[in-house]
Amino acid sequence: MEVTRKNLVLTFSTPSKTQETITITNPKEVLSGVKIKQAMTTALATNAIGETVQANSIVGAKFIIQQEDAVDFEEA
């Protein structure tokens, strides 16, 4: 049986040239680039991103699509 999984990965940068990422599993299918950027901008404005160094800019966002196929041990 084939299973397809979709994740949304948001990437931010910090002043110390490191990156912070947030992975959202099973994002809504109807998310547009504009809505994603708005959410990322809001997260930056609230200083919610970065454990030791606060993120200061948006690097990008991407959907990661994974397809899984089970192995049939009985198949020759």
C-alpha positions in Angstrom: 0.0 0.0 0.0 1.3 3.4 -1.0 1.2 6.3 1.5 2.1 9.9 0.6 3.0 12.3 3.3 3.4 16.1 3.0 5.3 18.4 5.3 5.9 22.2 5.2 9.3 23.3 6.2 9.8 27.0 7.1 13.4 28.2 7.3 14.7 31.4 9.0 18.2 32.8 9.4 19.8 34.4 12.4 22.4 37.2 12.8 25.0 34.5 13.6 24.5 33.0 10.2 22.7 29.9 11.5 19.3 28.7 10.4 16.2 27.8 12.4 13.6 25.5 10.8 10.0 24.7 11.7 8.4 21.6 10.2 4.6 21.4 10.0 3.3 17.9 9.4 0.1 17.6 7.3 -0.4 21.2 6.4 -3.6 22.3 4.8 -3.7 21.8 1.0 -5.0 25.3 0.3 -2.0 27.2 1.8 -0.7 29.8 -0.6 2.7 31.3 -0.7 1.3 34.7 0.4 -0.4 33.1 3.5 2.8 31.2 4.4 4.9 34.4 4.1 2.4 36.3 6.3 2.6 33.6 9.0 6.4 33.6 8.9 6.5 37.4 9.1 4.2 37.4 12.1 6.4 34.7 13.8 9.5 36.9 13.2 7.7 40.0 14.6 6.9 38.2 17.8 10.4 36.9 18.3 9.0 33.4 18.5 11.8 31.8 16.4 15.2 30.9 17.8 16.1 29.3 21.0 19.5 30.9 21.7 19.7 33.5 18.9 16.5 35.1 17.6 15.8 34.7 13.9 15.9 37.9 11.9 14.9 37.0 8.4 13.0 34.6 6.2 15.1 32.2 4.1 12.2 30.3 2.5 9.6 27.6 2.7 9.2 24.3 0.9 6.8 21.4 0.8 8.5 18.0 1.3 6.5 15.2 -0.2 7.4 11.6 0.8 6.0 8.5 -0.8 6.2 5.2 1.1 5.7 1.8 -0.4 5.6 -1.3 1.9 7.9 -4.2 0.9 6.0 -7.4 0.1 8.1 -10.2 1.7 6.1 -12.8 -0.3 6.9 -11.3 -3.6 9.5 -13.2 -5.7 
